[in-house]
Amino acid sequence: MMLVSFAEEKTGECVVCCQRCGAFLMESVSTTSYMVCPECGARLVVCVKKGKVSVFDDIRSEEELAKKRHARLTRYAAKINEVVK
């Protein structure tokens, strides 16, 4: 389910709040972020583009999240190994 959050212009940045509890999430000009609300724990996807903010539930499965996390950590480890050499 996608809900459009209220966007407040503040020096070119939009203020993003949780669609469930209203907690502050971030300020951004442009982004797509996957995050967990610090207040209610909801997994959310935040899209900020051209002054419009969309906040919706992150419906990816735990399996998909684990695969992406593993791939990200593998890339980090490879970069660290390059620096150490």
C-alpha positions in Angstrom: 0.0 0.0 0.0 1.5 3.3 -1.0 0.7 6.6 0.8 2.1 10.0 -0.1 3.6 11.7 2.8 3.5 15.5 3.4 6.6 17.2 2.1 7.8 20.5 3.6 10.3 22.5 1.6 13.2 23.4 3.9 16.2 24.9 2.0 15.5 22.6 -0.9 15.1 19.5 1.3 12.0 17.5 2.0 11.2 16.4 5.6 10.2 12.7 5.6 8.0 11.1 8.4 6.8 7.6 9.0 3.4 6.9 7.4 2.3 4.8 10.4 3.4 6.8 13.5 4.5 10.2 12.2 8.1 9.9 13.5 10.8 11.9 11.8 12.8 9.7 9.3 15.1 12.1 7.4 15.6 15.3 5.3 16.6 14.8 1.7 16.6 16.5 -1.7 16.6 13.3 -3.6 16.9 9.7 -2.5 15.5 6.2 -2.5 16.1 4.5 0.9 15.1 1.4 2.7 14.9 2.0 6.4 13.3 0.9 9.7 11.3 3.5 11.6 13.1 4.3 14.8 9.8 4.7 16.7 7.4 1.9 15.5 9.9 -0.4 13.8 8.0 -0.5 10.5 10.2 -1.5 7.5 9.7 1.3 4.9 10.8 2.5 1.5 11.3 6.3 1.1 11.5 7.9 -2.3 12.1 11.7 -2.6 12.2 13.1 -6.1 11.5 16.7 -7.4 10.0 17.8 -4.0 7.6 14.9 -3.7 7.9 12.3 -1.0 6.5 8.7 -1.2 6.7 6.4 1.9 5.5 2.9 1.6 5.9 -0.5 3.3 8.9 -2.6 2.4 7.3 -5.9 1.4 10.6 -7.7 0.5 10.8 -11.2 2.0 13.3 -12.0 4.8 15.0 -14.3 2.2 15.5 -11.5 -0.3 16.7 -9.1 2.5 19.3 -11.8 3.6 20.5 -12.2 0.0 21.0 -8.5 -0.5 22.7 -8.1 2.9 25.1 -11.0 2.0 25.9 -9.5 -1.4 26.5 -6.0 0.2 28.8 -7.5 2.9 30.7 -9.5 0.3 31.3 -6.3 -1.7 32.5 -4.5 1.4 34.9 -7.4 2.3 36.3 -7.3 -1.2 37.0 -3.6 -1.0 38.6 -3.9 2.4 40.8 -6.7 1.1 41.9 -4.5 -1.8 42.8 -1.6 0.6 44.8 -4.0 2.9 46.9 -5.4 0.1 
